């Protein structure tokens, strides 16, 4: 849905949805990139090249966010982590 050649309302809607998800987990950089893409798609649609730049920023931030989530998930799944946290409470 983040296709720069698509209708701007399509990728603006996708950016809006992703922005909400990003905000819900505290991924502020991703939310900011989504906000920029959403506003551009709704208010002043750029050329396909301009849209590609905006959407590539969203995709880059999404990749960073997913990587960070993966690291956290891995850390939380390590044996003993939960037990040591519980014993420190």
N, CA, C and O atoms as a CHARMM CRD file, in Angstrom:
* protein
*
  356
    1    1 UNK  N      0.81200  -1.19900   0.00000 PROA 1      0.00000
    2    1 UNK  CA     0.00000   0.00000   0.00000 PROA 1      0.00000
    3    1 UNK  C      0.85700   1.26400   0.00000 PROA 1      0.00000
    4    1 UNK  O      0.34100   2.35300  -0.25100 PROA 1      0.00000
    5    2 UNK  N      2.13800   1.14100   0.27400 PROA 2      0.00000
    6    2 UNK  CA     3.02400   2.29700   0.27500 PROA 2      0.00000
    7    2 UNK  C      3.72700   2.45100  -1.07400 PROA 2      0.00000
    8    2 UNK  O      4.93900   2.65600  -1.13800 PROA 2      0.00000
    9    3 UNK  N      2.95600   2.35000  -2.12900 PROA 3      0.00000
   10    3 UNK  CA     3.46400   2.45300  -3.49800 PROA 3      0.00000
   11    3 UNK  C      3.39900   3.91200  -3.94400 PROA 3      0.00000
   12    3 UNK  O      2.31000   4.48100  -4.00500 PROA 3      0.00000
   13    4 UNK  N      4.53700   4.52700  -4.25600 PROA 4      0.00000
   14    4 UNK  CA     4.52900   5.93800  -4.64300 PROA 4      0.00000
   15    4 UNK  C      3.79200   6.21500  -5.95400 PROA 4      0.00000
   16    4 UNK  O      3.44100   7.36100  -6.23500 PROA 4      0.00000
   17    5 UNK  N      3.55800   5.17900  -6.75100 PROA 5      0.00000
   18    5 UNK  CA     2.82000   5.37200  -8.00800 PROA 5      0.00000
   19    5 UNK  C      1.31500   5.23200  -7.81600 PROA 5      0.00000
   20    5 UNK  O      0.53900   5.51100  -8.72900 PROA 5      0.00000
   21    6 UNK  N      0.90800   4.80000  -6.62800 PROA 6      0.00000
   22    6 UNK  CA    -0.51800   4.62100  -6.33600 PROA 6      0.00000
   23    6 UNK  C     -1.15900   5.98100  -6.07600 PROA 6      0.00000
   24    6 UNK  O     -0.47900   7.00000  -5.95300 PROA 6      0.00000
   25    7 UNK  N     -2.46300   5.96300  -6.00000 PROA 7      0.00000
   26    7 UNK  CA    -3.19100   7.17400  -5.64600 PROA 7      0.00000
   27    7 UNK  C     -2.70200   7.66800  -4.28400 PROA 7      0.00000
   28    7 UNK  O     -2.58400   6.87200  -3.35300 PROA 7      0.00000
   29    8 UNK  N     -2.41700   8.95700  -4.15100 PROA 8      0.00000
   30    8 UNK  CA    -1.89600   9.47200  -2.88500 PROA 8      0.00000
   31    8 UNK  C     -2.77400   9.17700  -1.67000 PROA 8      0.00000
   32    8 UNK  O     -2.26300   9.01100  -0.56200 PROA 8      0.00000
   33    9 UNK  N     -4.08700   9.11000  -1.87100 PROA 9      0.00000
   34    9 UNK  CA    -4.93600   8.80800  -0.70500 PROA 9      0.00000
   35    9 UNK  C     -4.68900   7.38700  -0.20000 PROA 9      0.00000
   36    9 UNK  O     -4.83700   7.12100   0.99300 PROA 9      0.00000
   37   10 UNK  N     -4.31400   6.47300  -1.09600 PROA 10     0.00000
   38   10 UNK  CA    -4.03900   5.09600  -0.67700 PROA 10     0.00000
   39   10 UNK  C     -2.84100   5.05500   0.25800 PROA 10     0.00000
   40   10 UNK  O     -2.92100   4.49300   1.35000 PROA 10     0.00000
   41   11 UNK  N     -1.72700   5.65000  -0.16700 PROA 11     0.00000
   42   11 UNK  CA    -0.55600   5.56200   0.70600 PROA 11     0.00000
   43   11 UNK  C     -0.67400   6.50000   1.90500 PROA 11     0.00000
   44   11 UNK  O     -0.05200   6.25100   2.93700 PROA 11     0.00000
   45   12 UNK  N     -1.46200   7.57500   1.79100 PROA 12     0.00000
   46   12 UNK  CA    -1.71400   8.42900   2.96400 PROA 12     0.00000
   47   12 UNK  C     -2.51600   7.65600   4.01000 PROA 12     0.00000
   48   12 UNK  O     -2.23900   7.76000   5.20500 PROA 12     0.00000
   49   13 UNK  N     -3.50000   6.88600   3.56800 PROA 13     0.00000
   50   13 UNK  CA    -4.28000   6.05200   4.49500 PROA 13     0.00000
   51   13 UNK  C     -3.39700   4.99600   5.15600 PROA 13     0.00000
   52   13 UNK  O     -3.50400   4.74900   6.35800 PROA 13     0.00000
   53   14 UNK  N     -2.52800   4.37900   4.36600 PROA 14     0.00000
   54   14 UNK  CA    -1.62300   3.36600   4.91500 PROA 14     0.00000
   55   14 UNK  C     -0.66800   3.99800   5.92100 PROA 14     0.00000
   56   14 UNK  O     -0.40400   3.42300   6.97600 PROA 14     0.00000
   57   15 UNK  N     -0.15600   5.17000   5.59800 PROA 15     0.00000
   58   15 UNK  CA     0.75000   5.86800   6.51600 PROA 15     0.00000
   59   15 UNK  C      0.02500   6.24600   7.80200 PROA 15     0.00000
   60   15 UNK  O      0.59800   6.16800   8.88800 PROA 15     0.00000
   61   16 UNK  N     -1.22100   6.65200   7.67900 PROA 16     0.00000
   62   16 UNK  CA    -2.01400   7.00700   8.86000 PROA 16     0.00000
   63   16 UNK  C     -2.19500   5.79000   9.77900 PROA 16     0.00000
   64   16 UNK  O     -2.03200   5.89700  10.99400 PROA 16     0.00000
   65   17 UNK  N     -2.52400   4.66700   9.20700 PROA 17     0.00000
   66   17 UNK  CA    -2.71300   3.43900   9.98100 PROA 17     0.00000
   67   17 UNK  C     -1.41300   3.03100  10.67000 PROA 17     0.00000
   68   17 UNK  O     -1.41000   2.68600  11.85100 PROA 17     0.00000
   69   18 UNK  N     -0.32200   3.07200   9.92800 PROA 18     0.00000
   70   18 UNK  CA     0.97500   2.70800  10.48000 PROA 18     0.00000
   71   18 UNK  C      1.40300   3.69900  11.56000 PROA 18     0.00000
   72   18 UNK  O      2.03300   3.31100  12.54400 PROA 18     0.00000
   73   19 UNK  N      1.06400   4.97500  11.38000 PROA 19     0.00000
   74   19 UNK  CA     1.38200   5.99600  12.38700 PROA 19     0.00000
   75   19 UNK  C      0.71800   5.65300  13.71800 PROA 19     0.00000
   76   19 UNK  O      1.35400   5.74400  14.76800 PROA 19     0.00000
   77   20 UNK  N     -0.54500   5.26400  13.68400 PROA 20     0.00000
   78   20 UNK  CA    -1.24800   4.89500  14.91000 PROA 20     0.00000
   79   20 UNK  C     -0.59900   3.70700  15.60100 PROA 20     0.00000
   80   20 UNK  O     -0.45500   3.69200  16.82300 PROA 20     0.00000
   81   21 UNK  N     -0.21500   2.72400  14.82300 PROA 21     0.00000
   82   21 UNK  CA     0.45200   1.55200  15.40200 PROA 21     0.00000
   83   21 UNK  C      1.80500   1.94700  16.00000 PROA 21     0.00000
   84   21 UNK  O      2.17900   1.47300  17.07300 PROA 21     0.00000
   85   22 UNK  N      2.52400   2.80700  15.30500 PROA 22     0.00000
   86   22 UNK  CA     3.83500   3.25500  15.79500 PROA 22     0.00000
   87   22 UNK  C      3.69000   4.00600  17.11200 PROA 22     0.00000
   88   22 UNK  O      4.46300   3.78900  18.04500 PROA 22     0.00000
   89   23 UNK  N      2.71000   4.88000  17.18600 PROA 23     0.00000
   90   23 UNK  CA     2.49500   5.64300  18.41500 PROA 23     0.00000
   91   23 UNK  C      2.12500   4.73800  19.57900 PROA 23     0.00000
   92   23 UNK  O      2.48300   5.00900  20.72500 PROA 23     0.00000
   93   24 UNK  N      1.40700   3.66000  19.28100 PROA 24     0.00000
   94   24 UNK  CA     0.96800   2.76500  20.35400 PROA 24     0.00000
   95   24 UNK  C      2.12200   2.01000  21.00300 PROA 24     0.00000
   96   24 UNK  O      1.99200   1.52600  22.12700 PROA 24     0.00000
   97   25 UNK  N      3.25800   1.90400  20.29900 PROA 25     0.00000
   98   25 UNK  CA     4.42100   1.21400  20.88000 PROA 25     0.00000
   99   25 UNK  C      5.57300   2.17400  21.16100 PROA 25     0.00000
  100   25 UNK  O      6.66100   1.74200  21.54200 PROA 25     0.00000
  101   26 UNK  N      5.34400   3.45900  20.97600 PROA 26     0.00000
  102   26 UNK  CA     6.38900   4.43700  21.28200 PROA 26     0.00000
  103   26 UNK  C      7.44600   4.58200  20.21500 PROA 26     0.00000
  104   26 UNK  O      8.55100   5.04200  20.50300 PROA 26     0.00000
  105   27 UNK  N      7.13800   4.20100  18.98800 PROA 27     0.00000
  106   27 UNK  CA     8.08400   4.32800  17.87100 PROA 27     0.00000
  107   27 UNK  C      7.92000   5.71900  17.24900 PROA 27     0.00000
  108   27 UNK  O      7.32500   5.87300  16.18300 PROA 27     0.00000
  109   28 UNK  N      8.45500   6.71200  17.93300 PROA 28     0.00000
  110   28 UNK  CA     8.22800   8.10000  17.55200 PROA 28     0.00000
  111   28 UNK  C      8.83200   8.47400  16.19900 PROA 28     0.00000
  112   28 UNK  O      8.23700   9.24900  15.45100 PROA 28     0.00000
  113   29 UNK  N     10.00700   7.93100  15.87900 PROA 29     0.00000
  114   29 UNK  CA    10.62400   8.25700  14.58500 PROA 29     0.00000
  115   29 UNK  C      9.78900   7.70300  13.43500 PROA 29     0.00000
  116   29 UNK  O      9.61600   8.36600  12.41300 PROA 29     0.00000
  117   30 UNK  N      9.27800   6.50100  13.60200 PROA 30     0.00000
  118   30 UNK  CA     8.40300   5.92400  12.58300 PROA 30     0.00000
  119   30 UNK  C      7.12200   6.73800  12.46300 PROA 30     0.00000
  120   30 UNK  O      6.66400   7.01700  11.35500 PROA 30     0.00000
  121   31 UNK  N      6.54700   7.11600  13.58900 PROA 31     0.00000
  122   31 UNK  CA     5.32000   7.91700  13.56900 PROA 31     0.00000
  123   31 UNK  C      5.54500   9.24500  12.86500 PROA 31     0.00000
  124   31 UNK  O      4.67500   9.70800  12.12700 PROA 31     0.00000
  125   32 UNK  N      6.69600   9.86400  13.08000 PROA 32     0.00000
  126   32 UNK  CA     6.99700  11.15100  12.43900 PROA 32     0.00000
  127   32 UNK  C      7.12500  10.99200  10.92600 PROA 32     0.00000
  128   32 UNK  O      6.63700  11.83300  10.17100 PROA 32     0.00000
  129   33 UNK  N      7.77300   9.93100  10.48600 PROA 33     0.00000
  130   33 UNK  CA     7.89800   9.68500   9.04400 PROA 33     0.00000
  131   33 UNK  C      6.52400   9.43100   8.42200 PROA 33     0.00000
  132   33 UNK  O      6.22700   9.90000   7.32400 PROA 33     0.00000
  133   34 UNK  N      5.70100   8.68500   9.14400 PROA 34     0.00000
  134   34 UNK  CA     4.34300   8.41700   8.66600 PROA 34     0.00000
  135   34 UNK  C      3.51400   9.69700   8.60200 PROA 34     0.00000
  136   34 UNK  O      2.74800   9.90200   7.66100 PROA 34     0.00000
  137   35 UNK  N      3.67000  10.54300   9.59800 PROA 35     0.00000
  138   35 UNK  CA     2.94100  11.81500   9.63100 PROA 35     0.00000
  139   35 UNK  C      3.30400  12.66900   8.41500 PROA 35     0.00000
  140   35 UNK  O      2.42600  13.25200   7.77900 PROA 35     0.00000
  141   36 UNK  N      4.58400  12.74200   8.09900 PROA 36     0.00000
  142   36 UNK  CA     5.02700  13.52500   6.94100 PROA 36     0.00000
  143   36 UNK  C      4.43700  12.96900   5.64400 PROA 36     0.00000
  144   36 UNK  O      3.96700  13.72600   4.79500 PROA 36     0.00000
  145   37 UNK  N      4.46600  11.65300   5.49900 PROA 37     0.00000
  146   37 UNK  CA     3.91200  11.03300   4.29400 PROA 37     0.00000
  147   37 UNK  C      2.40400  11.23100   4.22900 PROA 37     0.00000
  148   37 UNK  O      1.85600  11.53700   3.16900 PROA 37     0.00000
  149   38 UNK  N      1.74500  11.05900   5.35000 PROA 38     0.00000
  150   38 UNK  CA     0.28800  11.22800   5.36700 PROA 38     0.00000
  151   38 UNK  C     -0.10400  12.64700   4.98300 PROA 38     0.00000
  152   38 UNK  O     -0.98400  12.84000   4.14400 PROA 38     0.00000
  153   39 UNK  N      0.53100  13.63000   5.58000 PROA 39     0.00000
  154   39 UNK  CA     0.19100  15.02200   5.28100 PROA 39     0.00000
  155   39 UNK  C      0.45100  15.35500   3.82400 PROA 39     0.00000
  156   39 UNK  O     -0.35100  16.03700   3.18600 PROA 39     0.00000
  157   40 UNK  N      1.56500  14.87800   3.29700 PROA 40     0.00000
  158   40 UNK  CA     1.86700  15.14100   1.88700 PROA 40     0.00000
  159   40 UNK  C      0.83000  14.48800   0.98500 PROA 40     0.00000
  160   40 UNK  O      0.37600  15.09400   0.01500 PROA 40     0.00000
  161   41 UNK  N      0.45900  13.26500   1.30000 PROA 41     0.00000
  162   41 UNK  CA    -0.51300  12.55800   0.47400 PROA 41     0.00000
  163   41 UNK  C     -1.88900  13.19500   0.48800 PROA 41     0.00000
  164   41 UNK  O     -2.62600  13.12000  -0.49400 PROA 41     0.00000
  165   42 UNK  N     -2.23000  13.81300   1.59000 PROA 42     0.00000
  166   42 UNK  CA    -3.55900  14.41500   1.70800 PROA 42     0.00000
  167   42 UNK  C     -3.60400  15.88000   1.26600 PROA 42     0.00000
  168   42 UNK  O     -4.58600  16.31900   0.66700 PROA 42     0.00000
  169   43 UNK  N     -2.55200  16.62700   1.55800 PROA 43     0.00000
  170   43 UNK  CA    -2.60400  18.07100   1.35900 PROA 43     0.00000
  171   43 UNK  C     -1.93700  18.57200   0.08500 PROA 43     0.00000
  172   43 UNK  O     -2.43100  19.49800  -0.55700 PROA 43     0.00000
  173   44 UNK  N     -0.82100  17.96300  -0.27700 PROA 44     0.00000
  174   44 UNK  CA    -0.07300  18.43900  -1.43300 PROA 44     0.00000
  175   44 UNK  C      0.68200  17.27000  -2.05000 PROA 44     0.00000
  176   44 UNK  O      1.90100  17.17600  -1.90900 PROA 44     0.00000
  177   45 UNK  N     -0.03000  16.38000  -2.73100 PROA 45     0.00000
  178   45 UNK  CA     0.62400  15.17400  -3.25100 PROA 45     0.00000
  179   45 UNK  C      1.83900  15.49900  -4.11100 PROA 45     0.00000
  180   45 UNK  O      1.74200  16.26400  -5.07100 PROA 45     0.00000
  181   46 UNK  N      2.97700  14.91800  -3.76500 PROA 46     0.00000
  182   46 UNK  CA     4.19200  15.15400  -4.53600 PROA 46     0.00000
  183   46 UNK  C      4.21600  14.32700  -5.81300 PROA 46     0.00000
  184   46 UNK  O      3.33900  13.49500  -6.04800 PROA 46     0.00000
  185   47 UNK  N      5.22000  14.56600  -6.62500 PROA 47     0.00000
  186   47 UNK  CA     5.45000  13.73600  -7.80600 PROA 47     0.00000
  187   47 UNK  C      5.73300  12.31000  -7.34300 PROA 47     0.00000
  188   47 UNK  O      6.00300  12.08600  -6.16300 PROA 47     0.00000
  189   48 UNK  N      5.67400  11.35400  -8.25200 PROA 48     0.00000
  190   48 UNK  CA     6.02300   9.98500  -7.85400 PROA 48     0.00000
  191   48 UNK  C      7.42400   9.89900  -7.23400 PROA 48     0.00000
  192   48 UNK  O      7.64300   9.11700  -6.30900 PROA 48     0.00000
  193   49 UNK  N      8.36400  10.69400  -7.73800 PROA 49     0.00000
  194   49 UNK  CA     9.72300  10.67700  -7.16900 PROA 49     0.00000
  195   49 UNK  C      9.70700  11.24000  -5.74500 PROA 49     0.00000
  196   49 UNK  O     10.36200  10.69600  -4.85500 PROA 49     0.00000
  197   50 UNK  N      8.96800  12.31800  -5.53100 PROA 50     0.00000
  198   50 UNK  CA     8.85500  12.88800  -4.18400 PROA 50     0.00000
  199   50 UNK  C      8.15100  11.94500  -3.23900 PROA 50     0.00000
  200   50 UNK  O      8.53500  11.81200  -2.07600 PROA 50     0.00000
  201   51 UNK  N      7.11300  11.28600  -3.74100 PROA 51     0.00000
  202   51 UNK  CA     6.39700  10.30400  -2.92000 PROA 51     0.00000
  203   51 UNK  C      7.32500   9.14600  -2.56400 PROA 51     0.00000
  204   51 UNK  O      7.28700   8.63700  -1.44400 PROA 51     0.00000
  205   52 UNK  N      8.15700   8.73300  -3.51500 PROA 52     0.00000
  206   52 UNK  CA     9.09500   7.63300  -3.25400 PROA 52     0.00000
  207   52 UNK  C     10.05300   7.99700  -2.12600 PROA 52     0.00000
  208   52 UNK  O     10.36600   7.15400  -1.28500 PROA 52     0.00000
  209   53 UNK  N     10.52100   9.24200  -2.09700 PROA 53     0.00000
  210   53 UNK  CA    11.41300   9.67000  -1.01900 PROA 53     0.00000
  211   53 UNK  C     10.71400   9.61700   0.32900 PROA 53     0.00000
  212   53 UNK  O     11.27400   9.11200   1.30200 PROA 53     0.00000
  213   54 UNK  N      9.49200  10.13500   0.39100 PROA 54     0.00000
  214   54 UNK  CA     8.73200  10.10100   1.64100 PROA 54     0.00000
  215   54 UNK  C      8.47400   8.67300   2.10500 PROA 54     0.00000
  216   54 UNK  O      8.66500   8.34000   3.27500 PROA 54     0.00000
  217   55 UNK  N      8.04300   7.84500   1.17800 PROA 55     0.00000
  218   55 UNK  CA     7.68900   6.47600   1.53800 PROA 55     0.00000
  219   55 UNK  C      8.91300   5.62400   1.84300 PROA 55     0.00000
  220   55 UNK  O      8.83700   4.69500   2.64700 PROA 55     0.00000
  221   56 UNK  N     10.04700   5.93400   1.20500 PROA 56     0.00000
  222   56 UNK  CA    11.27700   5.22100   1.55900 PROA 56     0.00000
  223   56 UNK  C     11.69900   5.55500   2.98200 PROA 56     0.00000
  224   56 UNK  O     12.23200   4.70000   3.69000 PROA 56     0.00000
  225   57 UNK  N     11.46300   6.79700   3.40600 PROA 57     0.00000
  226   57 UNK  CA    11.75200   7.16500   4.78800 PROA 57     0.00000
  227   57 UNK  C     10.87100   6.34900   5.73900 PROA 57     0.00000
  228   57 UNK  O     11.34200   5.86200   6.76700 PROA 57     0.00000
  229   58 UNK  N      9.59600   6.20500   5.39100 PROA 58     0.00000
  230   58 UNK  CA     8.68800   5.38500   6.20700 PROA 58     0.00000
  231   58 UNK  C      9.20300   3.94700   6.26400 PROA 58     0.00000
  232   58 UNK  O      9.26200   3.34600   7.33800 PROA 58     0.00000
  233   59 UNK  N      9.57100   3.40600   5.12400 PROA 59     0.00000
  234   59 UNK  CA    10.03300   2.02000   5.07500 PROA 59     0.00000
  235   59 UNK  C     11.34000   1.83100   5.84800 PROA 59     0.00000
  236   59 UNK  O     11.53000   0.81100   6.51000 PROA 59     0.00000
  237   60 UNK  N     12.24300   2.81800   5.76200 PROA 60     0.00000
  238   60 UNK  CA    13.49100   2.73600   6.53300 PROA 60     0.00000
  239   60 UNK  C     13.21200   2.74600   8.03000 PROA 60     0.00000
  240   60 UNK  O     13.77900   1.95300   8.78200 PROA 60     0.00000
  241   61 UNK  N     12.34000   3.64500   8.45500 PROA 61     0.00000
  242   61 UNK  CA    11.99300   3.71300   9.87500 PROA 61     0.00000
  243   61 UNK  C     11.26500   2.44600  10.32500 PROA 61     0.00000
  244   61 UNK  O     11.46600   1.97500  11.44400 PROA 61     0.00000
  245   62 UNK  N     10.42800   1.90200   9.45900 PROA 62     0.00000
  246   62 UNK  CA     9.73600   0.66200   9.77800 PROA 62     0.00000
  247   62 UNK  C     10.74400  -0.46900   9.97300 PROA 62     0.00000
  248   62 UNK  O     10.61000  -1.26000  10.90600 PROA 62     0.00000
  249   63 UNK  N     11.73800  -0.55200   9.11200 PROA 63     0.00000
  250   63 UNK  CA    12.76300  -1.59200   9.24700 PROA 63     0.00000
  251   63 UNK  C     13.50900  -1.44100  10.56500 PROA 63     0.00000
  252   63 UNK  O     13.76000  -2.43300  11.24900 PROA 63     0.00000
  253   64 UNK  N     13.86800  -0.20600  10.93100 PROA 64     0.00000
  254   64 UNK  CA    14.55900   0.02800  12.20300 PROA 64     0.00000
  255   64 UNK  C     13.67200  -0.36800  13.39000 PROA 64     0.00000
  256   64 UNK  O     14.14100  -0.96100  14.36100 PROA 64     0.00000
  257   65 UNK  N     12.39900  -0.03000  13.29300 PROA 65     0.00000
  258   65 UNK  CA    11.47000  -0.35100  14.36900 PROA 65     0.00000
  259   65 UNK  C     11.29900  -1.85600  14.51100 PROA 65     0.00000
  260   65 UNK  O     11.31400  -2.37900  15.62500 PROA 65     0.00000
  261   66 UNK  N     11.13900  -2.54900  13.40400 PROA 66     0.00000
  262   66 UNK  CA    10.99900  -4.00500  13.45700 PROA 66     0.00000
  263   66 UNK  C     12.25600  -4.66600  14.01100 PROA 66     0.00000
  264   66 UNK  O     12.17500  -5.64400  14.75400 PROA 66     0.00000
  265   67 UNK  N     13.41500  -4.12900  13.64800 PROA 67     0.00000
  266   67 UNK  CA    14.66900  -4.66200  14.18500 PROA 67     0.00000
  267   67 UNK  C     14.72800  -4.46800  15.70100 PROA 67     0.00000
  268   67 UNK  O     15.11000  -5.37800  16.43600 PROA 67     0.00000
  269   68 UNK  N     14.35100  -3.28900  16.15600 PROA 68     0.00000
  270   68 UNK  CA    14.35000  -3.02300  17.59600 PROA 68     0.00000
  271   68 UNK  C     13.36300  -3.93100  18.32000 PROA 68     0.00000
  272   68 UNK  O     13.66700  -4.45300  19.39300 PROA 68     0.00000
  273   69 UNK  N     12.19600  -4.11700  17.74100 PROA 69     0.00000
  274   69 UNK  CA    11.20600  -5.01900  18.34700 PROA 69     0.00000
  275   69 UNK  C     11.73600  -6.44400  18.40800 PROA 69     0.00000
  276   69 UNK  O     11.50900  -7.15400  19.38800 PROA 69     0.00000
  277   70 UNK  N     12.43400  -6.85900  17.37300 PROA 70     0.00000
  278   70 UNK  CA    13.02400  -8.19800  17.36400 PROA 70     0.00000
  279   70 UNK  C     14.06400  -8.37400  18.45600 PROA 70     0.00000
  280   70 UNK  O     14.12700  -9.42100  19.10200 PROA 70     0.00000
  281   71 UNK  N     14.89300  -7.32700  18.66500 PROA 71     0.00000
  282   71 UNK  CA    15.90200  -7.40100  19.72900 PROA 71     0.00000
  283   71 UNK  C     15.23500  -7.50300  21.10400 PROA 71     0.00000
  284   71 UNK  O     15.67100  -8.27900  21.95400 PROA 71     0.00000
  285   72 UNK  N     14.19300  -6.72800  21.31400 PROA 72     0.00000
  286   72 UNK  CA    13.48700  -6.76500  22.59900 PROA 72     0.00000
  287   72 UNK  C     12.83200  -8.12200  22.80200 PROA 72     0.00000
  288   72 UNK  O     12.91500  -8.70500  23.88200 PROA 72     0.00000
  289   73 UNK  N     12.18500  -8.61700  21.76300 PROA 73     0.00000
  290   73 UNK  CA    11.53400  -9.92600  21.86100 PROA 73     0.00000
  291   73 UNK  C     12.54700 -11.01800  22.18700 PROA 73     0.00000
  292   73 UNK  O     12.29300 -11.89500  23.01200 PROA 73     0.00000
  293   74 UNK  N     13.69500 -10.94700  21.52500 PROA 74     0.00000
  294   74 UNK  CA    14.74000 -11.94000  21.78000 PROA 74     0.00000
  295   74 UNK  C     15.23400 -11.83400  23.22200 PROA 74     0.00000
  296   74 UNK  O     15.39100 -12.84400  23.90700 PROA 74     0.00000
  297   75 UNK  N     15.47400 -10.61800  23.67300 PROA 75     0.00000
  298   75 UNK  CA    15.95800 -10.42900  25.04800 PROA 75     0.00000
  299   75 UNK  C     14.95000 -10.93900  26.06400 PROA 75     0.00000
  300   75 UNK  O     15.32700 -11.54300  27.06800 PROA 75     0.00000
  301   76 UNK  N     13.68600 -10.70300  25.81100 PROA 76     0.00000
  302   76 UNK  CA    12.65600 -11.14600  26.75400 PROA 76     0.00000
  303   76 UNK  C     12.45100 -12.65600  26.74100 PROA 76     0.00000
  304   76 UNK  O     11.92300 -13.22300  27.69700 PROA 76     0.00000
  305   77 UNK  N     12.86400 -13.29800  25.67000 PROA 77     0.00000
  306   77 UNK  CA    12.66900 -14.74600  25.58200 PROA 77     0.00000
  307   77 UNK  C     13.85000 -15.53200  26.15300 PROA 77     0.00000
  308   77 UNK  O     13.79800 -16.76000  26.21700 PROA 77     0.00000
  309   78 UNK  N     14.91000 -14.84100  26.56900 PROA 78     0.00000
  310   78 UNK  CA    16.07800 -15.53600  27.11600 PROA 78     0.00000
  311   78 UNK  C     15.73000 -16.19200  28.43900 PROA 78     0.00000
  312   78 UNK  O     15.06800 -15.58600  29.28100 PROA 78     0.00000
  313   79 UNK  N     16.17000 -17.42600  28.62400 PROA 79     0.00000
  314   79 UNK  CA    15.90100 -18.13400  29.88400 PROA 79     0.00000
  315   79 UNK  C     16.46200 -17.34500  31.06600 PROA 79     0.00000
  316   79 UNK  O     17.56100 -16.79400  31.01000 PROA 79     0.00000
  317   80 UNK  N     15.68500 -17.31100  32.11300 PROA 80     0.00000
  318   80 UNK  CA    16.12300 -16.65700  33.33400 PROA 80     0.00000
  319   80 UNK  C     15.83400 -15.17800  33.40400 PROA 80     0.00000
  320   80 UNK  O     15.85900 -14.60800  34.49500 PROA 80     0.00000
  321   81 UNK  N     15.56200 -14.53600  32.29200 PROA 81     0.00000
  322   81 UNK  CA    15.32500 -13.09200  32.32400 PROA 81     0.00000
  323   81 UNK  C     14.09000 -12.77300  33.13800 PROA 81     0.00000
  324   81 UNK  O     14.11900 -11.89300  33.99900 PROA 81     0.00000
  325   82 UNK  N     13.00800 -13.47900  32.87500 PROA 82     0.00000
  326   82 UNK  CA    11.76700 -13.20800  33.59700 PROA 82     0.00000
  327   82 UNK  C     11.92600 -13.54800  35.08700 PROA 82     0.00000
  328   82 UNK  O     11.44400 -12.82100  35.95600 PROA 82     0.00000
  329   83 UNK  N     12.61100 -14.66700  35.36400 PROA 83     0.00000
  330   83 UNK  CA    12.78100 -15.06300  36.75300 PROA 83     0.00000
  331   83 UNK  C     13.63500 -14.03700  37.50400 PROA 83     0.00000
  332   83 UNK  O     13.33200 -13.68900  38.64500 PROA 83     0.00000
  333   84 UNK  N     14.70200 -13.55600  36.86100 PROA 84     0.00000
  334   84 UNK  CA    15.55500 -12.58200  37.55600 PROA 84     0.00000
  335   84 UNK  C     14.81600 -11.26600  37.74600 PROA 84     0.00000
  336   84 UNK  O     15.00800 -10.60200  38.76500 PROA 84     0.00000
  337   85 UNK  N     13.99400 -10.88000  36.81200 PROA 85     0.00000
  338   85 UNK  CA    13.19200  -9.66400  36.96000 PROA 85     0.00000
  339   85 UNK  C     12.19100  -9.83500  38.10100 PROA 85     0.00000
  340   85 UNK  O     11.99000  -8.92100  38.90000 PROA 85     0.00000
  341   86 UNK  N     11.56700 -11.00700  38.17100 PROA 86     0.00000
  342   86 UNK  CA    10.56900 -11.24200  39.20900 PROA 86     0.00000
  343   86 UNK  C     11.21000 -11.24100  40.59400 PROA 86     0.00000
  344   86 UNK  O     10.61300 -10.75800  41.55600 PROA 86     0.00000
  345   87 UNK  N     12.41800 -11.77900  40.69500 PROA 87     0.00000
  346   87 UNK  CA    13.06200 -11.83400  42.00900 PROA 87     0.00000
  347   87 UNK  C     13.56000 -10.46900  42.46200 PROA 87     0.00000
  348   87 UNK  O     13.80400 -10.25700  43.65000 PROA 87     0.00000
  349   88 UNK  N     13.71000  -9.54800  41.52400 PROA 88     0.00000
  350   88 UNK  CA    14.14800  -8.19300  41.87700 PROA 88     0.00000
  351   88 UNK  C     13.00800  -7.29400  42.26600 PROA 88     0.00000
  352   88 UNK  O     13.24100  -6.16100  42.68800 PROA 88     0.00000
  353   89 UNK  N     11.78300  -7.75600  42.13900 PROA 89     0.00000
  354   89 UNK  CA    10.62600  -6.90100  42.42300 PROA 89     0.00000
  355   89 UNK  C     10.35400  -6.78600  43.89500 PROA 89     0.00000
  356   89 UNK  O      9.41400  -6.10200  44.29800 PROA 89     0.00000
